[in-house]
Amino acid sequence: MTAALIISAARSGAGKTTLTLGLLAALRRRGACVRAAKAGPDYIDPAFHAAATGGASVNLDSWAMRPDLLDALAAEAARDADFLLIEGAMGLFDGVPGEPGRSGAAADLAARWGVPVLMVLDVAGQSQSAAAVAAGFAGYDPDVRLAGVILNRVGSARHRVLVTDAIARRGVPVLGAIPRDATLVLPERHLGLVQAQEHGDLAERLARLADAVERHCDVDGIVAAAETWMAGTSPAMTEAKSLRPPGQRIALANDAAFSFVYPHLLAAWRRAGAETFAFSPLADAAPPDHCDVCWLPGGYPELHGGALAGAQKFRDGLARFAATRPVHGECGGYMVLGEGLVDADGARHAMTGLLGHATSFAQRKLHLGYRAARLIAACPLGAAGARVRGHEFHHASLTARGADEPLAELRDAQGDVVAESGSRRGNVSGTFFHVIAQES
C-alpha cells in the first residue's frame, strides 16, 4: 500500500517545491521508498523530484490527459512506493474553465482520488490573516480535504505563535513552520528553476532542505495525514493511450539546450516497442543514421545560440537526415529548425534553416497556456486529422513566419483559435506547443 499526499499552495512562489524536495529527501533518509509526481505541465520540477527520490517523476495533468491515462500514470507512480507526493502547480484551485474535474488544477486530482492536501502558506508580511486563507481553502470544496498546513518564511518565534494559534482556532492542523532562510531558495531563470542537472551541489542542497524539514516540521504528523492509495483499482498502463511512437528508432536530442521531454511519453514509446537514441547537438553530434525519425525537444537553445550556430556536423547531419526521414521540433527545437534565432543580447545566430521562420528572445513576450491541436498533415505527432493536447510556455517571439505550410489548427483551453499554427516543409515539422497526450 502507498500513502499519498498532494502538496499545494494558495499561489505560485509560496515554497511548494522547496517543501516537496525537503520532505522527499527526509522520508528517503528514513529508509522509505518515495516517489513524486507533478500536477500539470512542467519539465523542471520533476527532474528535481527524481534527484530527491532516486526514481522517475511523472506529470499528472487533468486537462491534457484522459481520465484513464491519468489514473494509470498515478497508479504506476504509486506502485511499490511507500509514499507518493504530488506537487501542485500555481494555486490549489487554479485551472481553466470547462468540464468538471478536467481543469488542470491540483484540486481535480485531490477530488478524483480522495488524496488529502498539505498546504504551504507563505506568511511573510502577514500573521493572523493567514488563518482566513487556511480556513477559506479548507471550506472551499467539500470534495477536497485539507490535511494541514506548513507555514513558510516565518519571521520569528513570535510570528510563528501568532499564525499557528490563529490557524489552530479554525480547526486546521499546523504541521510545520519553516523560517525565512535564503540558503533554502533554489535559483530561477525565465522558465522556472535553474535545471537540476546544472547544480553541481544538488546533493548538498537536498540535504539542507531535508534538514530544514526535519527541524521545523512534524514529519510523523505529515506521514499520518497521508491517505492510502489504491493503485490496484486503476487501469494498467498498457490499457491507457498516451501518444504513439513517432518511429521505431527515435533519434532524441538531449543536452543542456534540449531537455524538455515528458517521461510518460518516453515510457509509452518504450512500451510500444520503440527505442530512443540520444545525441547532443551542443557536442556537434548528428542524429544517429540508423534511426528512422528525429525529435528535437524544447529546452534553452536561446542560451546556446552561438554554439548551435557553429555546430556544423549537427546542422549538416540533420539536413541529410531530413532529406529522407521525419524531423520534428517542439518549442526550442522548433526555434532551431528555423532560419535564425536572436538571443537576449540582440545577437542573431543562424539556425538549421530547415523551416523558414525566425525567432527572437530579445523581443520577449510570455506565451502560456493549454493547447488543443488538430493536425492538418501527418507528422511525428500523429496522422492527419489526429487531435492531441499539450501546452505552450515560452518567451520567444516569432519575427518571421516564412512560407511553410501550417502544421496544425490550434485552440486554447477555452476553445479560442490560437494564431500560431506551427510549420511543415517536406519531412520537417515543428510547433511552439509541447504535446502531452492524444485527445481520443
C-alpha positions in Angstrom: 0.0 0.0 0.0 1.2 3.5 -0.8 0.4 6.6 1.3 -0.3 9.7 -0.9 -0.4 13.4 -0.3 -0.8 16.4 -2.5 1.4 19.5 -1.7 -0.1 22.7 -2.9 -0.4 26.4 -2.0 -2.5 29.5 -2.5 -0.4 30.7 -5.3 2.9 30.3 -7.2 6.1 31.1 -5.4 4.9 30.1 -1.9 7.5 27.3 -1.5 5.8 24.1 -2.8 8.9 22.8 -4.5 11.2 23.6 -1.5 8.9 21.7 0.9 8.3 18.8 -1.6 12.0 18.3 -2.1 12.8 18.6 1.6 10.1 16.2 2.6 11.0 13.7 -0.2 14.7 13.7 1.0 13.7 13.5 4.6 11.5 10.5 4.0 14.2 8.8 1.9 16.6 9.3 4.8 14.3 7.3 7.0 14.6 4.4 4.6 11.2 4.9 2.8 10.7 4.2 -0.9 9.4 7.6 -2.0 8.1 8.7 -5.4 6.9 12.0 -6.7 4.6 13.5 -9.4 3.9 16.9 -10.7 0.3 18.2 -11.3 0.1 19.9 -14.6 2.6 20.6 -17.3 6.2 21.1 -16.0 9.6 19.8 -17.1 11.8 21.3 -14.5 10.4 20.3 -11.1 10.2 16.5 -12.0 13.9 16.5 -12.6 14.4 17.7 -9.0 11.9 15.2 -7.8 13.9 12.4 -9.5 17.1 13.6 -7.8 15.5 13.6 -4.4 13.8 10.2 -4.7 16.2 8.2 -7.0 13.3 7.4 -9.2 11.4 9.0 -12.1 8.7 11.6 -11.5 5.6 11.8 -13.7 3.3 14.6 -14.7 -0.4 14.3 -14.0 -2.5 16.7 -16.0 -6.3 16.5 -15.6 -6.9 18.8 -18.7 -4.5 17.3 -21.2 -4.8 13.7 -20.2 -7.8 11.5 -20.5 -9.1 10.1 -17.2 -7.9 6.5 -17.9 -4.4 7.7 -18.7 -4.3 9.9 -15.6 -5.4 7.0 -13.4 -2.9 4.6 -15.0 0.0 7.0 -14.6 -0.8 7.7 -11.0 -1.1 4.1 -10.2 2.2 3.3 -11.9 3.9 6.1 -9.9 2.5 4.7 -6.6 3.3 1.1 -7.3 5.9 -0.4 -5.0 6.4 3.0 -3.2 5.8 3.7 0.5 4.9 7.4 -0.2 3.7 9.3 -3.3 3.9 13.1 -3.0 2.2 15.0 -5.8 3.4 18.6 -6.1 0.7 21.1 -7.4 1.2 23.9 -9.8 0.2 27.5 -9.0 -2.6 27.6 -6.5 -4.6 24.6 -5.5 -7.8 25.5 -7.4 -6.1 27.3 -10.3 -7.1 25.8 -13.6 -9.1 26.5 -16.7 -12.9 26.7 -17.1 -14.6 23.7 -18.6 -15.6 20.1 -17.9 -15.8 19.4 -14.2 -12.7 17.5 -13.0 -10.7 18.5 -16.1 -9.5 22.0 -15.2 -5.8 21.1 -14.9 -5.9 22.2 -11.2 -4.3 20.1 -8.5 -7.7 20.1 -6.8 -9.0 17.9 -9.6 -6.6 15.2 -8.5 -7.4 15.6 -4.8 -11.1 15.2 -5.5 -10.8 12.4 -8.0 -8.6 10.1 -5.8 -9.5 11.4 -2.3 -5.9 12.3 -1.7 -5.5 14.9 1.1 -3.8 18.2 0.6 -0.9 19.7 2.6 -1.0 23.5 2.0 2.2 25.6 2.0 1.3 29.1 3.3 3.8 31.9 2.7 3.2 34.0 5.8 5.7 36.7 5.0 4.1 40.1 5.6 1.1 38.7 7.5 0.2 37.0 10.7 -3.4 36.1 11.9 -4.8 36.9 8.4 -3.2 33.6 7.3 -5.9 31.8 9.3 -8.5 33.3 7.0 -6.6 31.9 4.0 -6.3 28.5 5.5 -10.0 28.4 6.6 -11.1 29.5 3.1 -9.2 26.8 1.4 -10.4 24.2 3.9 -14.0 25.0 3.2 -13.9 25.9 -0.5 -14.7 22.5 -2.0 -16.2 19.7 0.1 -14.5 17.1 -2.2 -11.1 18.5 -1.4 -9.8 17.7 2.1 -7.1 19.8 3.7 -4.9 17.7 5.9 -3.0 20.6 7.3 -0.7 23.5 6.5 3.0 24.2 6.6 4.0 27.8 7.3 6.8 29.2 5.1 9.0 32.2 5.5 8.2 32.7 9.2 9.9 35.8 10.6 10.4 34.9 14.3 9.2 32.7 17.1 6.5 35.3 18.0 5.4 35.4 14.4 5.1 31.6 14.4 3.0 31.6 17.5 0.6 34.3 16.3 -0.1 32.5 13.0 -0.2 29.0 14.4 -2.6 29.9 17.2 -4.9 31.7 14.8 -5.0 28.8 12.3 -5.4 26.2 15.1 -8.6 28.0 16.2 -10.0 27.4 12.8 -9.5 23.6 13.3 -6.7 23.3 10.7 -3.6 21.4 11.8 -0.3 23.3 11.5 2.3 20.6 10.7 5.3 22.8 10.4 6.8 26.3 10.3 9.9 27.0 8.2 11.8 30.2 8.9 12.9 32.7 6.3 16.3 31.4 5.0 17.9 32.4 1.8 20.0 29.3 1.7 16.9 27.2 1.1 15.9 29.1 -2.0 16.6 27.5 -5.4 17.8 29.9 -8.2 15.5 30.6 -11.0 15.5 31.8 -14.7 12.9 32.7 -17.2 11.1 29.3 -17.4 11.3 28.4 -13.8 14.0 26.9 -11.6 17.5 26.5 -13.0 17.5 22.9 -14.1 18.5 20.2 -11.7 21.4 18.9 -13.9 23.0 22.4 -13.8 23.5 22.2 -10.0 26.9 20.8 -9.1 25.9 20.9 -5.5 22.4 19.5 -5.8 23.0 16.7 -3.2 24.1 19.3 -0.7 21.1 21.4 -1.5 18.7 18.5 -1.0 20.4 17.6 2.3 19.9 21.2 3.5 16.2 21.1 2.6 15.8 17.7 4.4 17.5 19.2 7.5 15.1 22.1 7.4 12.0 19.9 7.1 13.2 17.6 9.9 14.0 20.5 12.2 10.9 22.6 11.6 8.1 20.2 10.5 6.2 17.4 12.2 7.3 14.7 9.7 5.4 12.0 11.7 2.3 14.1 11.6 2.6 14.6 7.9 3.1 10.9 7.3 0.0 10.2 9.4 -2.0 12.7 7.4 -1.4 10.8 4.1 -4.1 8.5 2.8 -3.6 5.0 1.3 -3.5 5.0 -2.5 -5.4 2.1 -4.0 -3.2 1.5 -7.1 -4.9 -1.8 -7.9 -8.1 0.0 -8.8 -6.6 1.9 -11.7 -6.2 0.6 -15.3 -2.9 -0.8 -16.4 -0.6 1.4 -18.5 -1.0 -1.0 -21.4 -4.7 -0.2 -21.5 -4.3 3.6 -21.4 -3.4 5.6 -24.5 -0.7 8.3 -24.4 0.9 9.1 -27.7 2.0 6.6 -30.4 5.8 6.4 -31.0 6.9 8.7 -33.9 9.0 5.8 -35.2 10.7 2.6 -34.3 14.2 4.1 -33.6 14.0 7.7 -32.4 17.0 10.0 -32.5 16.4 12.2 -29.5 18.4 15.4 -29.0 19.4 15.6 -25.3 21.7 18.1 -23.7 21.6 21.5 -21.9 19.8 23.0 -24.9 17.3 20.2 -25.5 16.0 18.6 -22.3 12.2 19.0 -22.1 10.7 15.6 -22.7 7.9 14.2 -20.7 8.9 10.8 -19.0 5.4 9.4 -19.6 5.9 9.8 -23.4 9.3 8.1 -23.4 7.8 5.3 -21.3 4.8 4.9 -23.6 7.1 4.7 -26.6 9.3 2.0 -24.9 6.2 0.0 -24.0 5.1 0.1 -27.7 8.5 -1.3 -28.7 10.3 1.8 -29.8 13.8 2.7 -28.9 15.4 6.1 -28.3 19.0 7.1 -29.1 20.3 10.3 -27.5 22.6 12.6 -29.3 23.9 16.1 -28.4 23.7 19.0 -30.8 25.8 21.1 -28.4 28.6 18.4 -28.8 28.2 18.9 -32.6 26.7 15.4 -33.0 24.3 14.5 -35.8 21.3 12.3 -35.3 22.3 8.6 -35.5 21.9 7.5 -39.0 20.3 4.1 -38.2 17.2 6.0 -36.7 14.0 6.5 -38.7 12.8 9.7 -37.0 14.4 12.7 -35.2 12.9 14.5 -32.3 14.2 17.9 -31.1 12.7 18.7 -27.7 12.3 22.0 -26.1 14.8 23.5 -23.7 17.1 26.5 -23.7 18.6 27.0 -27.2 18.4 30.7 -26.7 21.2 30.3 -24.1 23.4 28.4 -26.6 22.8 30.2 -29.9 26.4 30.6 -30.8 27.3 27.0 -30.1 24.4 25.7 -32.1 25.2 28.1 -35.0 28.7 26.7 -35.0 27.7 23.0 -34.7 28.3 22.3 -38.4 28.3 18.5 -38.1 25.0 18.6 -36.3 23.5 21.0 -38.9 24.7 19.1 -41.9 23.8 15.7 -40.4 20.3 17.0 -39.5 19.8 18.2 -43.1 20.8 14.8 -44.5 18.5 13.0 -42.1 15.6 15.3 -43.0 16.0 14.6 -46.7 14.6 11.1 -46.2 13.1 10.8 -42.7 10.8 12.9 -40.5 12.3 15.5 -38.1 10.1 17.3 -35.5 10.9 20.1 -33.2 8.9 21.3 -30.1 9.3 24.9 -28.8 13.1 25.3 -28.5 13.6 22.5 -31.1 11.2 24.4 -33.4 13.3 27.6 -32.9 16.4 25.7 -34.0 14.7 24.3 -37.1 14.1 27.9 -38.3 16.3 30.3 -40.2 17.7 32.3 -37.3 17.4 33.0 -33.6 18.1 36.3 -31.9 19.3 35.9 -28.3 18.6 38.1 -25.3 21.6 40.4 -26.2 20.2 41.0 -29.7 22.8 38.9 -31.5 21.4 36.8 -34.4 22.5 33.2 -34.8 21.9 31.2 -38.0 19.9 28.1 -37.2 19.4 25.0 -39.4 17.1 26.6 -41.9 15.0 23.5 -42.4 12.0 25.7 -41.9 11.5 29.3 -42.9 10.5 31.1 -39.7 12.8 33.2 -37.4 12.5 33.8 -33.7 13.7 36.3 -31.2 14.4 36.1 -27.5 15.3 39.8 -27.4 11.7 40.7 -28.1 10.4 38.7 -25.1 6.7 38.0 -24.7 5.2 35.3 -22.4 3.2 32.7 -24.3 1.5 30.4 -21.8 -1.5 28.1 -21.8 -3.0 24.8 -22.8 -3.3 23.9 -26.5 -5.7 21.6 -28.3 -4.4 20.7 -31.8 -5.9 19.1 -34.9 -3.1 18.1 -37.2 -3.5 19.3 -40.8 -0.9 16.9 -42.1 0.7 13.7 -40.9 3.9 14.2 -38.8 5.6 12.5 -35.8 2.7 13.7 -33.6 0.2 11.7 -35.5 -1.8 11.2 -38.7 -3.6 14.0 -40.5 -6.8 14.9 -38.6 -5.5 13.5 -35.3 -6.2 15.5 -32.2 -3.6 16.0 -29.4 -3.4 18.1 -26.3 -0.5 20.0 -24.9 0.7 23.3 -23.7 2.8 26.3 -24.7 5.2 28.1 -22.4 8.0 30.3 -23.8 9.2 33.9 -24.0 10.3 33.9 -27.7 8.6 35.9 -30.4 8.0 34.8 -33.9 9.6 37.6 -36.0 9.1 35.9 -39.4 6.5 33.3 -40.3 8.2 32.1 -43.5 6.4 30.5 -46.4 6.0 27.0 -44.9 2.6 25.3 -44.7 0.9 25.3 -41.3 1.1 22.1 -39.3 -2.0 22.2 -37.0 -5.1 24.1 -36.1 -4.7 25.2 -32.5 -7.1 26.3 -29.9 -6.7 27.3 -26.3 -8.4 25.7 -23.3 -11.4 28.0 -23.9 -11.8 26.9 -27.5 -10.5 30.1 -29.0 -8.3 29.9 -32.1 -4.6 30.4 -31.5 -2.8 32.2 -34.4 0.5 30.2 -34.1 0.0 27.0 -36.1 3.5 25.5 -36.4 5.2 24.8 -39.7 5.9 21.9 -42.1 8.0 21.5 -45.1 8.8 18.1 -46.6 9.8 15.8 -43.8 10.3 18.6 -41.3 7.7 19.9 -38.9 7.6 21.9 -35.7 5.4 23.8 -33.3 5.8 26.0 -30.2 3.5 23.8 -28.2 4.6 20.7 -26.3 2.4 17.6 -26.8 1.2 15.8 -23.7 -1.3 13.2 -24.9 -3.6 12.3 -27.7 -7.2 13.6 -27.2 -9.1 10.5 -28.2 
